[in-house]
Amino acid sequence: MIKKMIKICKDLNYKTINKFKYIQFNTVSRSHGFTILHVLRSYGLTIFFTCIVFSCGSRSQGQREQVVAEDSQFIQIVPEGWEPLMNGETLAGWEIVRYGGEGEPYVKNGVLTLPMAYSGNSTGVRWIGDSLPVNNYAIYYEARRVEGNDIFGGLSFPYGNTFATLIVGGWGGAVCGLSCIDGNDASSNETTKYINLKDHQWYPVQLRVTTDSICAVIDTVQVVDIATAGKKIHLRGGTLASSLTLTTYRTTGEIRNFRIKKLP
């Protein structure tokens, strides 16, 4: 393509380019394989030249722009010691939580989608597979918001004989933290963090639960890092979680690469 452009420029006596008052290169759509070149205002005259250069696929593989489609298959790579809890094809091991008015979760191309509730508030799935540890474990997954402006990857998880919820992007889209500690949810306790979470961007979420601590990192932010001794850890009122549960709130969210690891 570059050689063709050079040839065209030579044909136009382009050696006087340094005398031009204004040059604008306008790439209209590289993904569609053409570029439009405007050369304006030469010696007080207006020259409008449009050159369409088609990319016909004759370039070598190394020269081609690598564009990964949003709907391409995501392939999960599981590090040693971790166990995947999603197969990337079906909801095997999970069941839909019936909040009332929830969306209908589905798996496509390795990604779990939790659609925005159509008449209620929440959409979610909970684990019904093999028993999981309730202490001394780590969880990793990636989440992104597709539509809406609230929780797009909330995780309710076991802690001993109770549960808690890691909030990702709640209360209008920015609040992250742990619900609940001593009666206070993620919007009003010591773990409250405000993170600018952009739509359509994948964020890694890491959770670590031991007998005496809970830690969580969202993207690169240490959201939760608490010693649990003397604290009451519990779910927010009305939260349905009898197992490991992923939820969205008035939002469509996507989850991928969900895995668990037992800690020594």
FENTASUL-V559692 format. One line per field, one symbol per residue. ss: DSSP state (H for helix, E for strand, - for the rest). burial: b if it has 16 or more other C-alpha atoms within 10 Angstrom, else e. A space follows every 10 residues. Layout:
ss=???
burial=???
This chain:
ss=-HHHHHHHHH H--HHHHHH- -EEEEEEEEH HH-EEEEEEE -E--E----- ---------- HHH------- ---------- --EE------ ---EEE---- -----EEE-- EEEE------ -EEEEEE--- ------EEEE EEEEEEEE-- ---EEEEEE- -EEEEEEEEE ----EEEEE- E--E------ --EE------ --EEEEEEEE --EEEEEE-- EEEEEEE--- --E------- ----EEEEE- EEEEEEEEEE EE--
burial=eeeeeeeeee eeeeeeeeee eeeeeeeeee eeeebbbebb ebeeeeeeee eeeeeeeeee eeeeeeeeee eeeeebeeee eeebbbbbee beebebbebe ebbbbbbeeb bbbbbbbeee bbbbbbbeee eeebbbbbbb bbbbbbbbbb bbbbbbbbbe eebbbbbbbb bebbbbbbbb beebbbbbbb bbbbbebeee ebbbbbbbbb eebbbbbbbe eebbbeeeee eebbbbeeeb bebbbbbbbb bbbbbbbbbb bbee
